[in-house]
């Protein structure tokens, strides 16, 4: 029984230590994701200003932007990065 208690306490302590580290990573991803959205929106403004018309935002990009806003950075970041690269727009620093 003592070994089991030691295991449980160790697991709880490990979780307590890991949580701030994970949340910092998520915060960094959230900031980067927001920067990608801003960069994408600015690039659309530049495209519109250059008389290429009002291009509709694809469903994929709409989902990625919504993902950034809701905290789903894992799915959103690669989509936004790819789109910005396709538009030949420099990615923001991570």
TIVO-2410 file (N, C-alpha, C; in nm, 3 decimals):
# residues 94
REC num residu      c1      c2      c3 atome chaine
REC   1      X   0.082  -0.120   0.000     N      A
REC   1      X   0.000   0.000   0.000    CA      A
REC   1      X   0.087   0.126   0.000     C      A
REC   2      X   0.197   0.123   0.069     N      A
REC   2      X   0.285   0.237   0.077    CA      A
REC   2      X   0.344   0.272  -0.060     C      A
REC   3      X   0.381   0.169  -0.137     N      A
REC   3      X   0.434   0.193  -0.272    CA      A
REC   3      X   0.329   0.259  -0.361     C      A
REC   4      X   0.206   0.216  -0.345     N      A
REC   4      X   0.098   0.272  -0.426    CA      A
REC   4      X   0.077   0.420  -0.392     C      A
REC   5      X   0.080   0.453  -0.264     N      A
REC   5      X   0.065   0.591  -0.220    CA      A
REC   5      X   0.181   0.676  -0.272     C      A
REC   6      X   0.299   0.623  -0.269     N      A
REC   6      X   0.416   0.695  -0.319    CA      A
REC   6      X   0.400   0.724  -0.469     C      A
REC   7      X   0.350   0.625  -0.542     N      A
REC   7      X   0.328   0.642  -0.686    CA      A
REC   7      X   0.225   0.752  -0.713     C      A
REC   8      X   0.115   0.750  -0.639     N      A
REC   8      X   0.009   0.848  -0.658    CA      A
REC   8      X   0.060   0.989  -0.627     C      A
REC   9      X   0.131   1.003  -0.517     N      A
REC   9      X   0.185   1.134  -0.479    CA      A
REC   9      X   0.285   1.182  -0.584     C      A
REC  10      X   0.368   1.092  -0.631     N      A
REC  10      X   0.467   1.129  -0.734    CA      A
REC  10      X   0.397   1.175  -0.863     C      A
REC  11      X   0.293   1.104  -0.902     N      A
REC  11      X   0.219   1.140  -1.022    CA      A
REC  11      X   0.152   1.276  -1.008     C      A
REC  12      X   0.096   1.302  -0.891     N      A
REC  12      X   0.032   1.431  -0.868    CA      A
REC  12      X   0.133   1.545  -0.871     C      A
REC  13      X   0.248   1.524  -0.811     N      A
REC  13      X   0.352   1.626  -0.812    CA      A
REC  13      X   0.404   1.651  -0.953     C      A
REC  14      X   0.421   1.546  -1.030     N      A
REC  14      X   0.468   1.562  -1.168    CA      A
REC  14      X   0.367   1.642  -1.249     C      A
REC  15      X   0.239   1.616  -1.229     N      A
REC  15      X   0.135   1.690  -1.299    CA      A
REC  15      X   0.134   1.836  -1.260     C      A
REC  16      X   0.158   1.863  -1.134     N      A
REC  16      X   0.160   2.001  -1.085    CA      A
REC  16      X   0.276   2.078  -1.146     C      A
REC  17      X   0.390   2.014  -1.160     N      A
REC  17      X   0.508   2.079  -1.217    CA      A
REC  17      X   0.491   2.097  -1.367     C      A
REC  18      X   0.432   1.999  -1.435     N      A
REC  18      X   0.420   2.003  -1.581    CA      A
REC  18      X   0.316   2.103  -1.628     C      A
REC  19      X   0.213   2.128  -1.551     N      A
REC  19      X   0.104   2.215  -1.595    CA      A
REC  19      X   0.151   2.356  -1.633     C      A
REC  20      X   0.232   2.425  -1.551     N      A
REC  20      X   0.277   2.558  -1.593    CA      A
REC  20      X   0.361   2.554  -1.720     C      A
REC  21      X   0.441   2.450  -1.737     N      A
REC  21      X   0.523   2.439  -1.857    CA      A
REC  21      X   0.434   2.423  -1.979     C      A
REC  22      X   0.332   2.338  -1.970     N      A
REC  22      X   0.241   2.318  -2.081    CA      A
REC  22      X   0.162   2.444  -2.112     C      A
REC  23      X   0.117   2.514  -2.009     N      A
REC  23      X   0.039   2.634  -2.034    CA      A
REC  23      X   0.124   2.743  -2.098     C      A
REC  24      X   0.253   2.750  -2.064     N      A
REC  24      X   0.339   2.848  -2.128    CA      A
REC  24      X   0.353   2.818  -2.277     C      A
REC  25      X   0.366   2.690  -2.311     N      A
REC  25      X   0.372   2.651  -2.451    CA      A
REC  25      X   0.244   2.688  -2.522     C      A
REC  26      X   0.131   2.665  -2.458     N      A
REC  26      X   0.003   2.699  -2.518    CA      A
REC  26      X  -0.012   2.850  -2.535     C      A
REC  27      X   0.036   2.926  -2.438     N      A
REC  27      X   0.029   3.071  -2.449    CA      A
REC  27      X   0.115   3.121  -2.564     C      A
REC  28      X   0.233   3.062  -2.579     N      A
REC  28      X   0.320   3.100  -2.690    CA      A
REC  28      X   0.256   3.064  -2.823     C      A
REC  29      X   0.196   2.946  -2.831     N      A
REC  29      X   0.127   2.906  -2.954    CA      A
REC  29      X   0.009   2.998  -2.982     C      A
REC  30      X  -0.062   3.037  -2.878     N      A
REC  30      X  -0.177   3.127  -2.895    CA      A
REC  30      X  -0.133   3.262  -2.948     C      A
REC  31      X  -0.024   3.315  -2.893     N      A
REC  31      X   0.028   3.444  -2.942    CA      A
REC  31      X   0.071   3.433  -3.088     C      A
REC  32      X   0.140   3.322  -3.122     N      A
REC  32      X   0.186   3.302  -3.260    CA      A
REC  32      X   0.066   3.287  -3.354     C      A
REC  33      X  -0.032   3.213  -3.310     N      A
REC  33      X  -0.152   3.192  -3.392    CA      A
REC  33      X  -0.221   3.327  -3.418     C      A
REC  34      X  -0.231   3.408  -3.315     N      A
REC  34      X  -0.292   3.542  -3.331    CA      A
REC  34      X  -0.210   3.627  -3.428     C      A
REC  35      X  -0.079   3.617  -3.419     N      A
REC  35      X   0.008   3.691  -3.511    CA      A
REC  35      X  -0.012   3.643  -3.654     C      A
REC  36      X  -0.030   3.514  -3.673     N      A
REC  36      X  -0.057   3.461  -3.807    CA      A
REC  36      X  -0.189   3.516  -3.862     C      A
REC  37      X  -0.292   3.520  -3.777     N      A
REC  37      X  -0.421   3.574  -3.820    CA      A
REC  37      X  -0.406   3.720  -3.861     C      A
REC  38      X  -0.337   3.799  -3.778     N      A
REC  38      X  -0.317   3.941  -3.811    CA      A
REC  38      X  -0.241   3.957  -3.942     C      A
REC  39      X  -0.137   3.875  -3.960     N      A
REC  39      X  -0.058   3.881  -4.083    CA      A
REC  39      X  -0.144   3.845  -4.203     C      A
REC  40      X  -0.226   3.742  -4.188     N      A
REC  40      X  -0.314   3.702  -4.297    CA      A
REC  40      X  -0.413   3.814  -4.330     C      A
REC  41      X  -0.472   3.872  -4.228     N      A
REC  41      X  -0.569   3.980  -4.251    CA      A
REC  41      X  -0.504   4.100  -4.318     C      A
REC  42      X  -0.382   4.133  -4.277     N      A
REC  42      X  -0.310   4.244  -4.341    CA      A
REC  42      X  -0.281   4.211  -4.486     C      A
REC  43      X  -0.243   4.087  -4.513     N      A
REC  43      X  -0.212   4.049  -4.651    CA      A
REC  43      X  -0.338   4.056  -4.738     C      A
REC  44      X  -0.452   4.024  -4.683     N      A
REC  44      X  -0.578   4.035  -4.758    CA      A
REC  44      X  -0.607   4.181  -4.789     C      A
REC  45      X  -0.579   4.268  -4.694     N      A
REC  45      X  -0.599   4.411  -4.717    CA      A
REC  45      X  -0.510   4.462  -4.827     C      A
REC  46      X  -0.385   4.414  -4.830     N      A
REC  46      X  -0.292   4.454  -4.935    CA      A
REC  46      X  -0.338   4.400  -5.070     C      A
REC  47      X  -0.389   4.279  -5.070     N      A
REC  47      X  -0.438   4.219  -5.194    CA      A
REC  47      X  -0.557   4.299  -5.246     C      A
REC  48      X  -0.649   4.334  -5.157     N      A
REC  48      X  -0.766   4.410  -5.198    CA      A
REC  48      X  -0.726   4.548  -5.246     C      A
REC  49      X  -0.627   4.608  -5.181     N      A
REC  49      X  -0.582   4.741  -5.220    CA      A
REC  49      X  -0.515   4.740  -5.357     C      A
REC  50      X  -0.465   4.624  -5.397     N      A
REC  50      X  -0.397   4.617  -5.526    CA      A
REC  50      X  -0.494   4.580  -5.639     C      A
REC  51      X  -0.623   4.605  -5.617     N      A
REC  51      X  -0.727   4.587  -5.718    CA      A
REC  51      X  -0.743   4.443  -5.766     C      A
REC  52      X  -0.716   4.348  -5.681     N      A
REC  52      X  -0.739   4.210  -5.718    CA      A
REC  52      X  -0.877   4.164  -5.674     C      A
REC  53      X  -0.956   4.254  -5.621     N      A
REC  53      X  -1.095   4.222  -5.587    CA      A
REC  53      X  -1.110   4.164  -5.448     C      A
REC  54      X  -1.234   4.153  -5.408     N      A
REC  54      X  -1.266   4.095  -5.278    CA      A
REC  54      X  -1.277   3.944  -5.292     C      A
REC  55      X  -1.171   3.876  -5.259     N      A
REC  55      X  -1.172   3.731  -5.266    CA      A
REC  55      X  -1.235   3.676  -5.139     C      A
REC  56      X  -1.327   3.582  -5.152     N      A
REC  56      X  -1.386   3.524  -5.032    CA      A
REC  56      X  -1.282   3.443  -4.954     C      A
REC  57      X  -1.299   3.440  -4.825     N      A
REC  57      X  -1.210   3.359  -4.741    CA      A
REC  57      X  -1.257   3.215  -4.750     C      A
REC  58      X  -1.164   3.124  -4.771     N      A
REC  58      X  -1.200   2.983  -4.783    CA      A
REC  58      X  -1.249   2.930  -4.648     C      A
REC  59      X  -1.324   2.823  -4.655     N      A
REC  59      X  -1.373   2.759  -4.534    CA      A
REC  59      X  -1.257   2.712  -4.447     C      A
REC  60      X  -1.152   2.664  -4.511     N      A
REC  60      X  -1.034   2.615  -4.439    CA      A
REC  60      X  -0.970   2.727  -4.356     C      A
REC  61      X  -0.958   2.845  -4.417     N      A
REC  61      X  -0.899   2.960  -4.346    CA      A
REC  61      X  -0.994   3.009  -4.238     C      A
REC  62      X  -1.123   3.012  -4.267     N      A
REC  62      X  -1.221   3.052  -4.166    CA      A
REC  62      X  -1.212   2.961  -4.044     C      A
REC  63      X  -1.201   2.830  -4.067     N      A
REC  63      X  -1.188   2.736  -3.956    CA      A
REC  63      X  -1.058   2.760  -3.879     C      A
REC  64      X  -0.949   2.789  -3.951     N      A
REC  64      X  -0.821   2.813  -3.885    CA      A
REC  64      X  -0.828   2.939  -3.797     C      A
REC  65      X  -0.889   3.043  -3.849     N      A
REC  65      X  -0.903   3.167  -3.771    CA      A
REC  65      X  -0.989   3.142  -3.648     C      A
REC  66      X  -1.099   3.071  -3.666     N      A
REC  66      X  -1.183   3.036  -3.552    CA      A
REC  66      X  -1.108   2.948  -3.453     C      A
REC  67      X  -1.025   2.858  -3.506     N      A
REC  67      X  -0.943   2.772  -3.420    CA      A
REC  67      X  -0.848   2.853  -3.334     C      A
REC  68      X  -0.786   2.953  -3.393     N      A
REC  68      X  -0.695   3.040  -3.316    CA      A
REC  68      X  -0.772   3.110  -3.204     C      A
REC  69      X  -0.888   3.158  -3.237     N      A
REC  69      X  -0.967   3.232  -3.138    CA      A
REC  69      X  -1.019   3.142  -3.026     C      A
REC  70      X  -1.042   3.015  -3.058     N      A
REC  70      X  -1.095   2.923  -2.956    CA      A
REC  70      X  -0.985   2.843  -2.886     C      A
REC  71      X  -0.860   2.861  -2.926     N      A
REC  71      X  -0.750   2.793  -2.860    CA      A
REC  71      X  -0.703   2.666  -2.928     C      A
REC  72      X  -0.759   2.630  -3.044     N      A
REC  72      X  -0.715   2.511  -3.118    CA      A
REC  72      X  -0.601   2.549  -3.210     C      A
REC  73      X  -0.487   2.575  -3.150     N      A
REC  73      X  -0.372   2.619  -3.228    CA      A
REC  73      X  -0.308   2.505  -3.307     C      A
REC  74      X  -0.324   2.383  -3.259     N      A
REC  74      X  -0.261   2.268  -3.325    CA      A
REC  74      X  -0.312   2.253  -3.468     C      A
REC  75      X  -0.439   2.272  -3.487     N      A
REC  75      X  -0.495   2.261  -3.621    CA      A
REC  75      X  -0.484   2.388  -3.701     C      A
REC  76      X  -0.483   2.501  -3.635     N      A
REC  76      X  -0.488   2.630  -3.704    CA      A
REC  76      X  -0.352   2.677  -3.756     C      A
REC  77      X  -0.249   2.660  -3.678     N      A
REC  77      X  -0.117   2.714  -3.715    CA      A
REC  77      X  -0.068   2.660  -3.850     C      A
REC  78      X  -0.067   2.529  -3.872     N      A
REC  78      X  -0.016   2.480  -4.001    CA      A
REC  78      X  -0.097   2.532  -4.121     C      A
REC  79      X  -0.227   2.543  -4.105     N      A
REC  79      X  -0.313   2.591  -4.213    CA      A
REC  79      X  -0.280   2.736  -4.247     C      A
REC  80      X  -0.268   2.820  -4.145     N      A
REC  80      X  -0.237   2.962  -4.169    CA      A
REC  80      X  -0.096   2.979  -4.224     C      A
REC  81      X   0.000   2.903  -4.172     N      A
REC  81      X   0.137   2.912  -4.223    CA      A
REC  81      X   0.141   2.876  -4.372     C      A
REC  82      X   0.072   2.768  -4.409     N      A
REC  82      X   0.071   2.725  -4.549    CA      A
REC  82      X   0.009   2.832  -4.638     C      A
REC  83      X  -0.102   2.887  -4.594     N      A
REC  83      X  -0.169   2.989  -4.676    CA      A
REC  83      X  -0.081   3.112  -4.694     C      A
REC  84      X  -0.015   3.155  -4.587     N      A
REC  84      X   0.074   3.271  -4.597    CA      A
REC  84      X   0.191   3.242  -4.689     C      A
REC  85      X   0.247   3.121  -4.680     N      A
REC  85      X   0.356   3.085  -4.771    CA      A
REC  85      X   0.307   3.085  -4.916     C      A
REC  86      X   0.187   3.031  -4.938     N      A
REC  86      X   0.129   3.029  -5.073    CA      A
REC  86      X   0.114   3.171  -5.129     C      A
REC  87      X   0.080   3.265  -5.039     N      A
REC  87      X   0.066   3.406  -5.079    CA      A
REC  87      X   0.201   3.477  -5.086     C      A
REC  88      X   0.308   3.406  -5.052     N      A
REC  88      X   0.443   3.460  -5.047    CA      A
REC  88      X   0.455   3.576  -4.949     C      A
REC  89      X   0.389   3.556  -4.833     N      A
REC  89      X   0.393   3.654  -4.724    CA      A
REC  89      X   0.485   3.599  -4.617     C      A
REC  90      X   0.574   3.683  -4.565     N      A
REC  90      X   0.666   3.640  -4.460    CA      A
REC  90      X   0.589   3.605  -4.332     C      A
REC  91      X   0.626   3.494  -4.273     N      A
REC  91      X   0.561   3.453  -4.148    CA      A
REC  91      X   0.613   3.539  -4.033     C      A
REC  92      X   0.527   3.567  -3.935     N      A
REC  92      X   0.574   3.642  -3.818    CA      A
REC  92      X   0.672   3.555  -3.738     C      A
REC  93      X   0.754   3.619  -3.659     N      A
REC  93      X   0.850   3.543  -3.579    CA      A
REC  93      X   0.776   3.468  -3.470     C      A
REC  94      X   0.828   3.353  -3.439     N      A
REC  94      X   0.766   3.268  -3.339    CA      A
REC  94      X   0.833   3.296  -3.210     C      A
***
